[in-house]
Every structure is written in C-alpha cells, then in structure tokens.
C-alpha cells in the first residue's frame, strides 16, 4: 500500500515511488528501494521518505538549497506548513476531505522532481529510470 505526502497549505505533494522508494510504509521508513546501497564511511545512506520530509520542513537554514547548488528553494520549502501522510488505498480515507480534495479534485502540484534534485544535491546519488520507467537511484561515482 502506497502513501503520499501532501502539503495542505501549499497544495503540493511528493510521491515516494517518484523518488525511488518502493512499496510499503516500512520500505519508505527504512529507505530501502530499487536503487543500490550507498556506502559512505561504513554507513549505508538511502534516500527515504522521512529524509525528504525532514529536509522539506527544516526551518533553521533556508539558504541550504543555495549551498547545495539548487536554483529553487526545496530545503525548508514546507517549513511551518500543515503536512499529512495519506494512503492511496485506504477505505478510511474515502470519506475524508483530504481524500476528496487530492484524489478526486487533483488540485495538488507534484514536487517529486524537486525532491529528486534535492537528494542528488545533498547525497552522493544520481537518479535514472529503469526499463520499467520507474525512478531508481545509484551511487554517484566521484568522477560524475
């Protein structure tokens, strides 16, 4: 069952599948995805849904996106906003306002491409699409 992270205030969302995180909430929490393991100083680093959310709501340093070489503010973009995690296939959500507004109204803007750029700028990874047209990440070589 997939989850979707939405910003109610800005009417934006990102989809974990579109940042290389496949499947269940546990996969999203752990960050284990279709990409390969990234090893830096004996610590495995994976892009994950919690990492993305943390960077989006970070309030202490709104200029981090510039230091990471990003042209658009992504780090801190959702700071102070009302954010929710909703399930794509939950019967409980069918009667809720969030379900109606997002799934039926399609009034939210997808910022998954910005989240991918944020991860590429802050982690040693590079995104690509696999032969199934899914986003996957791989370790960026030092010469990339």
C-alpha positions in Angstrom: 0.0 0.0 0.0 1.5 3.4 -1.0 1.5 6.5 1.0 1.5 10.0 -0.3 3.0 13.0 1.5 0.9 16.2 1.0 1.3 19.8 1.9 -2.2 21.0 2.7 -1.1 24.6 3.0 0.7 24.9 -0.4 -1.4 22.2 -2.2 1.8 20.2 -3.1 2.8 16.6 -2.7 5.5 14.2 -3.4 5.1 10.5 -4.1 7.7 8.1 -2.6 7.7 6.0 -5.8 8.8 9.0 -7.8 11.8 9.5 -5.6 12.8 5.8 -5.8 11.1 4.5 -2.7 9.0 1.4 -3.5 6.1 -0.2 -1.7 5.2 -0.3 2.0 5.4 2.2 4.8 8.3 0.1 6.2 10.3 0.5 2.9 9.6 4.2 3.0 10.8 4.5 6.6 14.0 2.4 6.0 14.6 4.0 2.6 15.4 0.6 1.0 14.4 1.0 -2.5 15.2 -0.1 -6.1 18.5 1.7 -6.1 21.7 0.2 -4.8 23.2 0.6 -1.4 25.3 3.8 -1.0 28.2 3.3 1.3 29.9 6.3 2.9 32.2 5.9 5.9 30.6 2.5 6.6 27.1 4.0 6.9 24.5 3.0 4.4 22.7 6.0 3.1 19.5 5.7 1.2 17.0 8.4 0.2 13.9 7.9 2.3 10.5 9.4 2.8 11.5 10.6 6.3 14.7 12.3 5.0 12.7 14.1 2.3 10.1 15.3 4.8 12.8 16.4 7.2 14.5 18.5 4.6 11.3 20.0 3.3 10.2 21.1 6.8 13.7 22.2 8.1 13.4 25.7 9.5 16.9 26.5 10.7 18.6 27.1 7.4 16.6 28.3 4.4 19.7 29.0 2.4 20.9 25.4 2.4 19.4 24.9 -1.1 21.8 27.5 -2.5 24.8 25.8 -0.8 23.7 22.5 -2.3 23.7 24.2 -5.8 20.0 24.2 -6.2 18.3 27.0 -8.0 14.8 26.6 -6.4 14.2 26.5 -2.7 13.4 23.0 -1.7 15.1 22.6 1.6 12.7 24.3 4.1 10.0 24.7 1.4 7.4 23.3 3.7 8.6 24.8 7.0 5.6 25.8 9.2 3.0 24.3 6.8 0.3 21.7 7.5 1.5 18.4 6.2 -0.1 15.0 6.1 0.6 11.4 5.0 -2.3 9.8 3.3 -2.7 6.3 2.0 -3.6 5.7 -1.7 -5.8 2.7 -1.0 -7.3 3.2 2.5 -11.0 2.7 2.9 -10.8 5.1 5.9 -9.8 8.0 3.6 -12.7 7.7 1.1 -15.0 10.0 3.1 -12.4 12.4 4.3 -11.8 15.9 2.9 -8.2 15.1 2.1 -9.2 12.1 0.0 -11.8 14.1 -1.9 -9.5 17.1 -2.4 -6.4 15.2 -3.5 -7.7 12.1 -5.2 -10.9 13.4 -6.8 -10.0 17.0 -7.2 -6.4 16.7 -8.3 -5.7 20.2 -7.0 -2.2 19.4 -5.7 1.1 20.1 -7.5 3.7 17.3 -7.7 7.1 18.4 -6.4 8.7 14.9 -6.6 11.1 16.2 -9.3 12.3 18.9 -6.8 12.8 16.2 -4.1 14.9 14.1 -6.5 17.0 17.2 -7.2 17.3 17.9 -3.5 18.6 14.3 -2.9 21.0 14.5 -5.8 22.4 17.7 -4.5 22.8 16.5 -0.9 23.5 12.8 -1.2 26.1 11.0 -3.4 23.4 9.6 -5.7 22.1 10.0 -9.3 18.6 9.2 -10.4 17.7 7.4 -13.6 14.7 5.5 -14.9 14.9 1.7 -15.2 13.5 -0.4 -18.0 10.0 -0.3 -16.3 10.1 3.5 -16.4 10.5 3.7 -12.6 12.8 6.1 -10.9 15.8 4.4 -9.3 18.9 5.9 -7.6 22.5 4.7 -7.8 25.7 5.7 -6.2 27.3 8.6 -8.0 30.9 7.9 -8.8 33.5 10.5 -7.7 34.2 11.4 -11.4 30.5 12.1 -12.1 
